[in-house]
Amino acid sequence: MGIELSNEEYDKYVKIAGERAKKILDIQVNNSNWDKKSDEIKAQIIKKAIESQRDIAKIRVLSGIDKKKRVKQFIENKRLLKSPNRINP
């Protein structure tokens, strides 16, 4: 289950998410405390940065495409993914 994007929409999504995540992670990695963090904490920071920027990119891409329908679809998909009864492959 997901939202089908055109090639152009997907390219825009990947570009926005990637650029934003890279900026955040560059700041984190170049921080003097980065080397002091455990690998587990580093992995959590990286995962959270990527996930949050993907969500922002989805909203930005969807906002220009049949806005109400697409954003509603995105929110519903996020809700279903968090459902305790959902099994993800």
Residue frames as a rotation matrix with the C-alpha (Angstrom) as fourth column:
MET 1
0.591 0.807 0.000 0.00
0.807 -0.591 0.000 0.00
0.000 0.000 -1.000 0.00
GLY 2
-0.423 -0.726 -0.542 1.37
0.644 -0.662 0.383 3.36
-0.637 -0.187 0.748 -0.92
ILE 3
0.564 0.512 -0.648 0.97
-0.068 -0.753 -0.654 6.39
-0.823 0.413 -0.390 -3.06
GLU 4
0.273 -0.440 0.856 1.90
0.901 0.429 -0.067 5.95
-0.338 0.789 0.513 -6.68
LEU 5
0.307 -0.286 -0.908 4.14
-0.128 -0.957 0.259 8.71
-0.943 0.037 -0.330 -8.00
SER 6
0.994 -0.109 -0.007 5.14
-0.005 0.024 -1.000 9.55
0.109 0.994 0.024 -11.52
ASN 7
0.325 -0.945 -0.038 8.85
0.899 0.321 -0.297 9.31
0.293 0.062 0.954 -12.35
GLU 8
-0.173 -0.355 0.919 9.12
0.179 -0.929 -0.325 13.09
0.969 0.108 0.224 -12.05
GLU 9
0.635 0.492 0.595 7.37
-0.500 -0.326 0.803 13.13
0.589 -0.807 0.038 -8.68
TYR 10
0.916 -0.319 -0.242 9.58
0.401 0.753 0.523 10.33
0.016 -0.576 0.817 -7.38
ASP 11
0.033 -0.941 0.336 12.74
0.787 -0.183 -0.590 12.08
0.616 0.283 0.735 -8.57
LYS 12
0.026 0.066 0.998 11.63
-0.290 -0.954 0.070 15.22
0.957 -0.291 -0.006 -6.73
TYR 13
0.913 0.372 0.165 10.88
-0.282 0.284 0.916 13.21
0.294 -0.884 0.364 -3.57
VAL 14
0.642 -0.732 -0.229 14.30
0.759 0.650 0.048 11.51
0.114 -0.205 0.972 -3.62
LYS 15
-0.141 -0.720 0.679 16.11
0.518 -0.639 -0.570 14.79
0.844 0.271 0.463 -4.24
ILE 16
0.288 0.328 0.900 14.33
-0.503 -0.748 0.433 16.68
0.815 -0.577 -0.051 -1.44
ALA 17
0.989 0.146 0.030 14.70
-0.106 0.540 0.835 13.85
0.106 -0.829 0.550 1.10
GLY 18
0.519 -0.852 -0.075 18.33
0.819 0.521 -0.240 13.16
0.244 0.063 0.968 0.24
GLU 19
-0.136 -0.582 0.802 19.49
0.286 -0.798 -0.530 16.76
0.948 0.157 0.275 0.25
ARG 20
0.429 0.384 0.817 17.75
-0.603 -0.551 0.576 17.55
0.672 -0.740 -0.005 3.54
ALA 21
0.991 -0.086 -0.104 18.97
0.133 0.739 0.660 14.36
0.020 -0.668 0.744 5.27
LYS 22
0.269 -0.956 0.115 22.53
0.807 0.159 -0.569 15.02
0.526 0.246 0.814 4.09
LYS 23
-0.017 -0.241 0.970 22.50
-0.176 -0.955 -0.241 18.54
0.984 -0.175 -0.026 5.54
ILE 24
0.745 0.373 0.553 21.30
-0.597 0.002 0.802 17.27
0.298 -0.928 0.224 8.91
LEU 25
0.916 -0.392 -0.079 23.76
0.397 0.865 0.306 14.38
-0.051 -0.312 0.949 8.97
ASP 26
0.163 -0.877 0.451 26.69
0.504 -0.319 -0.802 16.58
0.848 0.358 0.391 7.89
ILE 27
0.196 -0.017 0.980 26.03
-0.624 -0.773 0.112 18.78
0.756 -0.634 -0.162 10.92
GLN 28
0.917 0.225 0.330 25.80
-0.399 0.551 0.733 15.75
-0.016 -0.803 0.595 13.21
VAL 29
0.768 -0.639 -0.025 28.90
0.618 0.752 -0.229 13.98
0.165 0.161 0.973 11.88
ASN 30
0.013 -0.800 0.600 31.00
0.400 -0.546 -0.736 17.14
0.916 0.250 0.313 11.96
ASN 31
0.720 0.265 0.642 30.04
-0.473 -0.489 0.733 17.82
0.508 -0.831 -0.227 15.57
SER 32
-0.282 -0.945 0.165 32.94
-0.760 0.115 -0.639 17.22
0.585 -0.305 -0.751 17.97
ASN 33
-0.234 0.269 0.934 30.74
-0.831 0.444 -0.336 14.89
-0.505 -0.855 0.120 20.04
TRP 34
0.533 0.522 -0.666 29.97
-0.818 0.520 -0.247 12.52
0.217 0.677 0.704 17.14
ASP 35
-0.131 -0.693 -0.709 32.95
-0.387 0.694 -0.607 10.25
0.913 0.195 -0.359 17.80
LYS 36
-0.846 -0.174 0.504 31.95
-0.527 0.129 -0.840 9.96
0.081 -0.976 -0.201 21.45
LYS 37
0.132 0.982 0.138 28.53
-0.966 0.159 -0.206 8.53
-0.224 -0.106 0.969 20.61
SER 38
-0.347 -0.168 0.923 27.98
-0.149 0.981 0.123 4.78
-0.926 -0.095 -0.366 20.56
ASP 39
-0.998 -0.023 -0.061 27.32
-0.065 0.221 0.973 3.07
-0.009 0.975 -0.222 17.24
GLU 40
-0.428 0.902 -0.054 23.76
0.903 0.423 -0.076 2.39
-0.046 -0.082 -0.996 18.41
ILE 41
0.127 0.440 -0.889 23.11
0.405 -0.841 -0.358 6.09
-0.905 -0.314 -0.285 19.04
LYS 42
-0.672 -0.430 -0.602 24.71
-0.368 -0.512 0.776 7.03
-0.642 0.744 0.186 15.71
ALA 43
-0.912 0.361 0.194 22.45
0.389 0.613 0.688 4.53
0.130 0.703 -0.699 13.93
GLN 44
-0.061 0.931 -0.360 19.38
0.922 -0.086 -0.377 5.98
-0.382 -0.355 -0.853 15.66
ILE 45
-0.098 -0.052 -0.994 20.37
-0.022 -0.998 0.055 9.53
-0.995 0.027 0.096 14.67
ILE 46
-0.915 -0.298 -0.270 20.91
-0.277 -0.018 0.961 8.49
-0.292 0.954 -0.066 11.05
LYS 47
-0.695 0.703 0.151 17.64
0.711 0.641 0.289 6.55
0.107 0.309 -0.945 10.91
LYS 48
0.079 0.758 -0.648 15.63
0.743 -0.478 -0.469 9.39
-0.665 -0.444 -0.600 12.45
ALA 49
-0.380 -0.293 -0.877 17.18
-0.258 -0.877 0.405 11.98
-0.888 0.380 0.258 10.11
ILE 50
-0.998 -0.019 -0.064 16.37
-0.067 0.310 0.949 9.91
0.002 0.951 -0.310 7.03
GLU 51
-0.471 0.881 -0.047 12.84
0.881 0.472 0.008 9.03
0.029 -0.037 -0.999 8.13
SER 52
0.042 0.514 -0.857 11.93
0.517 -0.745 -0.422 12.59
-0.855 -0.425 -0.297 9.12
GLN 53
-0.513 -0.297 -0.806 13.24
-0.429 -0.724 0.540 14.04
-0.744 0.623 0.243 5.89
ARG 54
-0.946 0.290 0.145 11.42
0.296 0.591 0.750 11.42
0.131 0.753 -0.645 3.83
ASP 55
-0.141 0.943 -0.303 8.20
0.932 0.023 -0.362 12.43
-0.334 -0.333 -0.882 5.57
ILE 56
-0.024 0.065 -0.998 8.85
0.019 -0.998 -0.066 16.10
-1.000 -0.021 0.023 4.82
ALA 57
-0.873 -0.354 -0.337 9.68
-0.326 -0.092 0.941 15.29
-0.364 0.931 -0.035 1.19
LYS 58
-0.689 0.688 0.229 6.46
0.725 0.641 0.252 13.28
0.027 0.340 -0.940 0.84
ILE 59
0.156 0.778 -0.608 4.39
0.705 -0.519 -0.484 16.17
-0.692 -0.353 -0.629 2.10
ARG 60
-0.259 -0.318 -0.912 6.17
-0.296 -0.873 0.388 18.63
-0.919 0.370 0.132 -0.20
VAL 61
-0.994 -0.106 -0.041 5.74
-0.075 0.339 0.938 16.44
-0.085 0.935 -0.344 -3.26
LEU 62
-0.508 0.860 0.041 2.14
0.861 0.507 0.031 15.59
0.006 0.051 -0.999 -2.42
SER 63
-0.199 0.454 -0.868 1.22
0.405 -0.769 -0.495 19.20
-0.892 -0.450 -0.030 -1.74
GLY 64
-0.541 -0.055 -0.839 1.41
-0.601 -0.673 0.432 19.95
-0.588 0.738 0.331 -5.43
ILE 65
-0.858 0.181 -0.481 -0.51
-0.277 0.625 0.730 16.90
0.433 0.760 -0.486 -6.63
ASP 66
0.054 0.965 -0.255 -4.21
-0.009 0.256 0.967 16.58
0.998 -0.050 0.022 -5.95
LYS 67
-0.555 -0.576 0.600 -3.37
-0.490 -0.356 -0.796 17.88
0.672 -0.736 -0.085 -2.50
LYS 68
0.027 0.627 0.779 -6.31
-0.999 0.043 0.000 16.81
-0.033 -0.778 0.627 -0.39
LYS 69
0.876 0.366 -0.314 -6.49
-0.413 0.906 -0.094 13.29
0.250 0.212 0.945 -1.78
ARG 70
0.290 -0.853 -0.434 -2.75
0.081 0.474 -0.877 12.61
0.954 0.219 0.207 -1.64
VAL 71
-0.548 -0.502 0.669 -2.08
-0.588 -0.338 -0.735 14.05
0.595 -0.796 -0.110 1.82
LYS 72
0.309 0.740 0.597 -5.08
-0.947 0.299 0.118 12.18
-0.091 -0.602 0.793 3.24
GLN 73
0.844 -0.055 -0.533 -3.75
-0.162 0.922 -0.352 8.99
0.511 0.384 0.769 1.62
PHE 74
-0.149 -0.989 -0.023 -0.29
-0.110 0.039 -0.993 9.59
0.983 -0.145 -0.115 3.12
ILE 75
-0.416 0.045 0.908 -1.65
-0.879 -0.276 -0.388 10.19
0.233 -0.960 0.154 6.62
GLU 76
0.667 0.721 0.185 -3.85
-0.743 0.663 0.094 7.10
-0.054 -0.200 0.978 6.42
ASN 77
0.600 -0.524 -0.605 -0.90
-0.012 0.750 -0.661 5.00
0.800 0.404 0.444 5.23
LYS 78
-0.478 -0.788 0.388 1.25
-0.397 -0.200 -0.896 6.23
0.783 -0.582 -0.217 8.14
ARG 79
-0.041 0.562 0.826 -1.57
-0.998 0.022 -0.065 5.38
-0.055 -0.827 0.560 10.57
LEU 80
0.876 0.412 -0.251 -1.95
-0.447 0.889 -0.101 1.89
0.182 0.200 0.963 9.11
LEU 81
0.203 -0.890 -0.409 1.81
-0.067 0.404 -0.912 1.28
0.977 0.213 0.022 9.25
LYS 82
-0.637 -0.435 0.637 1.77
-0.602 -0.236 -0.763 2.06
0.482 -0.869 -0.111 12.98
SER 83
0.439 0.888 0.139 -1.16
-0.822 0.334 0.461 -0.27
0.363 -0.317 0.877 13.61
PRO 84
-0.258 -0.558 0.789 -0.24
-0.836 0.538 0.107 -3.13
-0.484 -0.632 -0.606 15.98
ASN 85
0.392 0.505 0.769 -2.13
-0.064 0.849 -0.525 -5.52
-0.918 0.156 0.365 13.72
ARG 86
0.869 -0.093 -0.486 -0.14
-0.495 -0.183 -0.850 -4.66
-0.009 0.979 -0.205 10.60
ILE 87
0.430 -0.765 0.480 2.59
0.366 0.634 0.681 -6.98
-0.825 -0.117 0.552 9.38
ASN 88
0.625 -0.315 -0.714 5.20
-0.702 -0.626 -0.338 -5.44
-0.341 0.713 -0.613 7.13
PRO 89
0.963 -0.267 -0.021 7.10
0.221 0.835 -0.503 -7.69
0.152 0.480 0.864 4.71
